[in-house]
Amino acid sequence: MRLEKLICAYVISLLAGLAVLVIYSEIRSRRFGPARKQDRIFRCERCGSVYTDDADVARSRCAQCGTLNEPFEF
């Protein structure tokens, strides 16, 4: 075998091993990581601030001015 082919095979095998490790790590983090919560988006009627709160909250208080707001619907 020529030297160029050996070096190319070595680099490709290292990159393939790295790709396998990245995929395995991503699968583990999704399986054992905390589930994402669906938040509601709120926009303050008084100051215009946009913020999020839990999905089970019907009205949320603005962190900037303290006004209670309804969830923002797209």
ChimeraX commands (.cxc) that place a marker at each C-alpha (Angstrom):
marker #1 position 0.00,0.00,0.00 radius 0.5
marker #1 position 1.08,3.49,-0.66 radius 0.5
marker #1 position 1.67,5.93,2.17 radius 0.5
marker #1 position -1.09,8.32,1.00 radius 0.5
marker #1 position -3.71,5.57,1.14 radius 0.5
marker #1 position -2.61,4.54,4.63 radius 0.5
marker #1 position -2.82,8.11,5.91 radius 0.5
marker #1 position -6.20,8.62,4.24 radius 0.5
marker #1 position -7.57,5.38,5.73 radius 0.5
marker #1 position -6.26,6.38,9.18 radius 0.5
marker #1 position -7.89,9.84,9.04 radius 0.5
marker #1 position -11.20,8.45,7.74 radius 0.5
marker #1 position -11.31,5.80,10.47 radius 0.5
marker #1 position -10.64,8.43,13.16 radius 0.5
marker #1 position -13.39,10.70,11.79 radius 0.5
marker #1 position -15.83,7.77,11.60 radius 0.5
marker #1 position -15.07,6.85,15.22 radius 0.5
marker #1 position -15.60,10.44,16.29 radius 0.5
marker #1 position -18.93,10.58,14.43 radius 0.5
marker #1 position -20.09,7.40,16.17 radius 0.5
marker #1 position -19.19,8.86,19.57 radius 0.5
marker #1 position -21.07,12.09,18.84 radius 0.5
marker #1 position -24.19,10.22,17.73 radius 0.5
marker #1 position -24.05,7.93,20.77 radius 0.5
marker #1 position -23.64,10.90,23.11 radius 0.5
marker #1 position -26.59,12.72,21.51 radius 0.5
marker #1 position -28.84,9.67,21.83 radius 0.5
marker #1 position -27.91,9.24,25.52 radius 0.5
marker #1 position -28.52,12.90,26.34 radius 0.5
marker #1 position -31.96,12.81,24.72 radius 0.5
marker #1 position -32.94,9.60,26.46 radius 0.5
marker #1 position -31.75,10.51,29.96 radius 0.5
marker #1 position -31.98,14.30,29.82 radius 0.5
marker #1 position -34.90,16.22,31.24 radius 0.5
marker #1 position -37.93,16.49,29.00 radius 0.5
marker #1 position -38.54,19.89,27.49 radius 0.5
marker #1 position -41.51,21.69,28.91 radius 0.5
marker #1 position -43.85,23.47,26.58 radius 0.5
marker #1 position -44.00,27.09,27.68 radius 0.5
marker #1 position -46.56,29.70,26.78 radius 0.5
marker #1 position -45.48,33.01,25.31 radius 0.5
marker #1 position -46.78,36.20,26.91 radius 0.5
marker #1 position -46.52,39.81,25.75 radius 0.5
marker #1 position -47.13,42.56,28.26 radius 0.5
marker #1 position -49.90,44.96,27.30 radius 0.5
marker #1 position -48.36,47.82,29.29 radius 0.5
marker #1 position -44.60,47.70,28.61 radius 0.5
marker #1 position -44.43,45.35,25.56 radius 0.5
marker #1 position -42.04,42.89,27.19 radius 0.5
marker #1 position -42.12,39.36,25.76 radius 0.5
marker #1 position -41.57,36.46,28.17 radius 0.5
marker #1 position -42.50,32.81,28.73 radius 0.5
marker #1 position -44.21,30.95,31.55 radius 0.5
marker #1 position -45.43,27.41,32.22 radius 0.5
marker #1 position -48.08,25.91,29.96 radius 0.5
marker #1 position -50.52,25.36,32.83 radius 0.5
marker #1 position -50.64,29.09,33.71 radius 0.5
marker #1 position -53.70,30.94,32.37 radius 0.5
marker #1 position -52.41,34.44,33.20 radius 0.5
marker #1 position -48.87,35.47,34.00 radius 0.5
marker #1 position -47.38,38.47,35.75 radius 0.5
marker #1 position -44.86,40.53,33.75 radius 0.5
marker #1 position -41.38,40.52,35.27 radius 0.5
marker #1 position -40.76,44.12,34.17 radius 0.5
marker #1 position -43.87,45.99,35.35 radius 0.5
marker #1 position -46.03,43.42,37.21 radius 0.5
marker #1 position -49.09,43.53,34.93 radius 0.5
marker #1 position -51.13,40.33,34.56 radius 0.5
marker #1 position -51.29,39.24,30.91 radius 0.5
marker #1 position -53.08,36.67,28.77 radius 0.5
marker #1 position -51.00,34.28,26.63 radius 0.5
marker #1 position -49.99,35.56,23.22 radius 0.5
marker #1 position -51.63,33.64,20.35 radius 0.5
marker #1 position -50.02,33.52,16.93 radius 0.5
marker link #1:1,2 radius 0.2
marker link #1:2,3 radius 0.2
marker link #1:3,4 radius 0.2
marker link #1:4,5 radius 0.2
marker link #1:5,6 radius 0.2
marker link #1:6,7 radius 0.2
marker link #1:7,8 radius 0.2
marker link #1:8,9 radius 0.2
marker link #1:9,10 radius 0.2
marker link #1:10,11 radius 0.2
marker link #1:11,12 radius 0.2
marker link #1:12,13 radius 0.2
marker link #1:13,14 radius 0.2
marker link #1:14,15 radius 0.2
marker link #1:15,16 radius 0.2
marker link #1:16,17 radius 0.2
marker link #1:17,18 radius 0.2
marker link #1:18,19 radius 0.2
marker link #1:19,20 radius 0.2
marker link #1:20,21 radius 0.2
marker link #1:21,22 radius 0.2
marker link #1:22,23 radius 0.2
marker link #1:23,24 radius 0.2
marker link #1:24,25 radius 0.2
marker link #1:25,26 radius 0.2
marker link #1:26,27 radius 0.2
marker link #1:27,28 radius 0.2
marker link #1:28,29 radius 0.2
marker link #1:29,30 radius 0.2
marker link #1:30,31 radius 0.2
marker link #1:31,32 radius 0.2
marker link #1:32,33 radius 0.2
marker link #1:33,34 radius 0.2
marker link #1:34,35 radius 0.2
marker link #1:35,36 radius 0.2
marker link #1:36,37 radius 0.2
marker link #1:37,38 radius 0.2
marker link #1:38,39 radius 0.2
marker link #1:39,40 radius 0.2
marker link #1:40,41 radius 0.2
marker link #1:41,42 radius 0.2
marker link #1:42,43 radius 0.2
marker link #1:43,44 radius 0.2
marker link #1:44,45 radius 0.2
marker link #1:45,46 radius 0.2
marker link #1:46,47 radius 0.2
marker link #1:47,48 radius 0.2
marker link #1:48,49 radius 0.2
marker link #1:49,50 radius 0.2
marker link #1:50,51 radius 0.2
marker link #1:51,52 radius 0.2
marker link #1:52,53 radius 0.2
marker link #1:53,54 radius 0.2
marker link #1:54,55 radius 0.2
marker link #1:55,56 radius 0.2
marker link #1:56,57 radius 0.2
marker link #1:57,58 radius 0.2
marker link #1:58,59 radius 0.2
marker link #1:59,60 radius 0.2
marker link #1:60,61 radius 0.2
marker link #1:61,62 radius 0.2
marker link #1:62,63 radius 0.2
marker link #1:63,64 radius 0.2
marker link #1:64,65 radius 0.2
marker link #1:65,66 radius 0.2
marker link #1:66,67 radius 0.2
marker link #1:67,68 radius 0.2
marker link #1:68,69 radius 0.2
marker link #1:69,70 radius 0.2
marker link #1:70,71 radius 0.2
marker link #1:71,72 radius 0.2
marker link #1:72,73 radius 0.2
marker link #1:73,74 radius 0.2
view
